[in-house]
């Protein structure tokens, strides 16, 4: 490869404690949605790759579950492994933090990052919500004692504010190598996986605090014809009471979840979709290693 046609390509991990806006940032950087979002912490459970190819640069973002000190169930242990193991083989790390908030969980993430030799870019998110903007610079100066940041970039992931300087900081760290993926590819995940995630997103957004995070979605059938995509999915919960809440009076909540999910999946696959949902109970599925593997929560 000559200097004239040199390409740059690398893996960039997006890390941070739960609910700081990692998935929103990834979606905005890609210009389309591949990672589900909600206001609830721990929305992201899997490691998801998003591929951004612009001219000679291909950035392979790795969105991770929020790093947390909680290890009280198999699913929490899986999520922490999915996040912290990512830093071992990446070319750069973006640490996302929430405005002026710095918690023990942020400190815990930094401790995990210290074992990596990759440059770390600090992205201070949600700065559009800062009331006292004059406090931002002293905060950045205070954080300089935490780690030797490669760059510090204030951003607003939801609106896209200041993402260009962040992208420039990322591209400076990409090594010269041939692109790993075709320019048109945006993720390594299948439509089947993304459909399950969309259903789970609608559940989390609609149920608010009524239903804890003990919900999983399993696609039992995914059939594609030239005119229609037919999907059958099981929503797993841990107790009968959760099942009743999720279904709602005369099934109204489940119907609304299905309607909202179907609309998003049709955008994803660019086809008409028939979506069928069932709710089933499996006690303590989130602490059952075998069940988690069958639901796709396997180390990658």
N, C-alpha and C positions, 0 to 999 in steps of 0.2 A: 504494500500500500504506500503510495507516494504522499508527500506532504500536502499536495493539492487535494487529494481525496481522503485525507485522514479523518477517521471517525472517533468519537468519544462515547464511552458507554460505561455505566457503573450502577451499582446497587446503593440505594440511599434508604436507611431505616428511619421511620417516623416514630419516635418514642415519646412517652409522657405518662403521667398518672391518668387515671380514668377521667373522662369528661372535660378535657381541656381543648377539644376540637381537632383531634388528629385526623379523623375520617373526613370531616368537613374540609380540612386543608387539602387532603389528598384529592378529593373530588374537584375542588376548585383548581388545583394545579393541573389536573388532567382535562378540565373542561367538560367533564361528564361524570355521572354518578356510578361508581362501582362499589363503594363501601357505604353500608347503611348508617344512618345517624338518628339520634333522638337525644332528648335532654337527660335521659337516664344514664348514669355511669354504667360502664361495662357493656355498652351496646355492641362493641366489636369484640368478638370472641376468637376469631381466626386470624391468622396471618394472611394478608391479602396483597397481591402484587398489582400495582398499577403502572403501566408503561407509557411514558411520555417521549415521543420522538419528534424532535424539531430540528430540521436541517441535519447537521453533522452530529447532533447530540441526542443520545438516548439515555434518559434517566429512568431507572427501574426502581420505583418507590415500593417500599415494603411497609404497609400499614399494619400496626400491631395492636393487640389488646392493651388496655391500660395496665401499666405495671403497678402492682399493689402488694402490700405487706401481708395481706390475708392469704392463708394457705389452708383454709379449713375444709375444703372439699376437693374432689378430683378435678372438677372443672376449673376451680381457681388455680390449682397447681398447673394444669395444662395451659391456661392463659398466661401465667407468669413465664412458663418455659417458652411459649411461643414468642413472647416479647423479648426476653433477655437473651435467648439463643440467637436471635437475629443479628445482634451486634458483632458476632464473631467474624462474619465474612462480608461485611459491607465496606464500601469505599468512603462513605460519609454518613453522619447521623444528624438528623434534625431533632432537637429536643424541644417539644412544644410545652409552654407554660401559660398559665392564665393570668394575664395582666400583672398586677403587683402582688398577687397571691403567691406565697412560697410556703409550702407545707412540709411536714415530715415525709409525706409520700413523694414530693418532688426530690427531697434529699435522698430518699431511698433509690429513686431512678438514677440520680447522679452517681451514687455509689456503684450501681450496676454498670454504668457507662465507663467508669474509670478503668475497667479492665480492657477496654478496647483501644487500639492505636489509631482508629479512624478519627478524622477531624470532626468536631461537633459544632453544628450551627445552632445557636439559640434563637428560636422563633417565639417572640412574646406575643401571644394571640389576644384577640378581643380588645385591642387598644382603642377601637372606636367607641367602646363603652366606658373609657376612662373619664372620670369627671375632673380630677386634678391632674392634668397632663404634665404639669411641671414636676410631678413626682417620678416620672418615667426615667429620666436621666440618672438621678441618684440611685434608683432601683437597679438600673443596668450596671452602674459602678459597684454597687454592693454585690451583685451576682458575679462580677469578675473575679471575686475571691473564691468562688465555688469550683471553677474549672477554667482552663485556658481555652476560651471559646474561639473557634476559627472565625466566626462572624456572629454579630448580634443584629437581628432584624425584627423590628416591631411590625406586626401584620394584623389584619382582620380577615380571617379565613372565609367568613360568611359572605362578605362583600367583595373580597378580592383585593382589598387595599394593600399596597406595598408588596405584592407578590413578585413583581419583576426583579427587585433587588434580591429577594430570596432565591429566585430561579438563577440569577447570575452567580450568587454565592455557591449554589449547588454545582453549576456547570464548571466552575473553576476547579472543582475537586474530582471531576470525572476523568479517569485515566484514558489514554489514547488506545482504543481497541475497537475492533469491528462490532457492530451492533449484534445483540443476541436475538432480537425479535424482529419480525416484519414491521414495517412502519405503521401498518394499519391496526396492529394488535394493541389492545388497551389493557388486557388483563390475562392472567393465566388460568383464571377460574372459568368453569363451564356455566352455560346458561342455567342448567339444572341447579347448581349451587347458588347462583345469584337469585333465582326465583325463590328458593327457600329463605334466603336472607331478606328479601323484600317482604315476604309474609311475616317474618319475625319483626321486622321494623314496624309494620303497621300495627302489630299487637302491642309493641312497647309504646308506640306513640298514642294509641287509643286508650290503653288501660291505665296509663299514668301510675299512680301509687297503689291502684287496686290489686295489681298482680305483681308479685316479686319476679326476680329474674329466673325463676324455675320453669322456663318455657323453652322448648326446643321444637324445631320444625324438620320433619323428615319427608322427602319426596319419595313416594312409593311408585308413581308412574309419571313418566315424562315422554309423551308421544308426539311426534311432529309429522304433519302431512303438509301438502302444498297450500292448504287453506286454513289449517287450524292446529294450534298447539294445545294438547290436552294434558292437564297436570292434576294429579291426585296427591294430596299432602296430609300428613298426620301432624297435629300439634300436640306435643307431649307436655303434660303438667304432672305435678307430684301428688295432688290431693283432689278429691271429688269437689270440694268447695271451690277450688281454682277452676275446675272444668265448668261449673255452673256460672261463675263470674264471666268467664271467657265467652261462653255461648250467649248469655244474656236472656232476657225475657223473650220467649217465642223465637229464640235464635237470632235476634236482631243485631247483636254485637258481632257475632261471627259472620253474618251476611255482609255487614259493613266492612269488616276487615277484608273479607274475600273480594268485595267490589273494589276497594282501594288498591289492594295488591294486584288484582287482575289488570287494572288500568296501567300500573307501572310496569308490569311484566310485558304487556303489549307494546309499550314503548321500547323495552329492552330487546324483544325478539322481532319487532316490526311485523307482527301478525296478530290475528284474532286469537284469543286465549279462552279456553274453558277451564276454570279452576274449581276444584272440589276440595273442601276442607273437612276434616274430622278432628275431634278432640278426644284424646285418650289419656288415661291415668297410668303412670308408672312411678311408684313410690321411690323417692331418693335417686332418680335417674342421674342427677348431677354429681352424685358421689359413687357412681357405678362405672368402673373403668371399661368394662365390656360394652355397656350401653353407649358410653361416650364414643368408643371406637366405631360402633355401628352408625352413629350419627355424624361421623366425619371428624370427630375431635381426636385426631391422631397426630403425633409429632411428625413434622415434615422435614 
